[in-house]
Amino acid sequence: MRRTTEPDRRTRREAYPVEFRMRPAGIETALEVPVVPPLLYGRNEPNRPSRTAS
């Protein structure tokens, strides 16, 4: 859920500053793209993988 206090530049794509927008070509030619870390499961997550060694 978004907060209603967020400015348009954060909630509406067309209001985001042009100089900061990413395009597919820019991503493909980027020198470095940050790695997305693995998903961390919460304590009460029902589908959490088992941590027992096999």
C-alpha positions as CSV (number, residue, x, y, z in Angstrom):
1,M,0.0,0.0,0.0
2,R,1.3,3.4,-0.9
3,R,1.1,6.3,1.5
4,T,-1.0,9.1,0.1
5,T,1.7,11.6,1.3
6,E,4.2,10.4,-1.4
7,P,4.9,13.0,-4.1
8,D,3.9,12.3,-7.7
9,R,7.5,11.8,-8.7
10,R,7.6,8.7,-6.6
11,T,4.2,7.2,-7.4
12,R,3.6,8.2,-11.0
13,R,6.0,7.0,-13.7
14,E,5.4,9.9,-16.0
15,A,6.3,12.4,-13.2
16,Y,9.7,10.7,-12.4
17,P,12.5,13.1,-13.4
18,V,13.7,12.4,-17.0
19,E,17.4,12.6,-16.1
20,F,17.0,9.6,-13.7
21,R,14.9,7.3,-15.8
22,M,16.4,4.0,-16.9
23,R,15.9,2.5,-20.3
24,P,16.5,-1.2,-21.4
25,A,19.5,-0.1,-23.5
26,G,21.1,1.6,-20.5
27,I,20.7,-1.5,-18.4
28,E,22.1,-3.7,-21.1
29,T,25.2,-1.5,-21.5
30,A,25.7,-0.8,-17.7
31,L,29.2,-1.4,-16.4
32,E,27.7,-2.9,-13.2
33,V,24.2,-4.1,-12.3
34,P,23.6,-4.7,-8.6
35,V,22.8,-8.3,-7.7
36,V,19.4,-9.0,-6.1
37,P,20.0,-10.8,-2.8
38,P,18.2,-14.1,-2.1
39,L,14.8,-14.0,-0.6
40,L,14.8,-14.2,3.2
41,Y,11.9,-16.1,4.7
42,G,10.2,-14.9,7.9
43,R,9.9,-17.0,11.0
44,N,6.2,-17.7,10.4
45,E,6.5,-18.3,6.6
46,P,4.6,-21.5,5.9
47,N,6.6,-22.3,2.7
48,R,10.0,-21.8,4.2
49,P,12.5,-24.4,3.0
50,S,13.8,-26.8,5.5
51,R,17.1,-26.0,7.1
52,T,18.0,-29.6,8.0
53,A,21.1,-31.0,6.5
54,S,20.6,-34.0,4.2
